[in-house]
């Protein structure tokens, strides 16, 4: 659940969590889920990104 991920992340600042959600080619679900969970970023299908963006 999102609460367990938040609890694990609060122990350190140098972690990256990648969570895949349902939605296929629609990034709305990922965006809203990330917003609800307090994510710093949500990378979605409609917006291209590079793995270096995670650094």
PyMOL commands that set and color helices and strands:
alter all, ss='L'
color gray80, all
select helices_A, chain A and resi 2-9+28-37+51-54
alter helices_A, ss='H'
color red, helices_A
deselect
rebuild
show_as cartoon
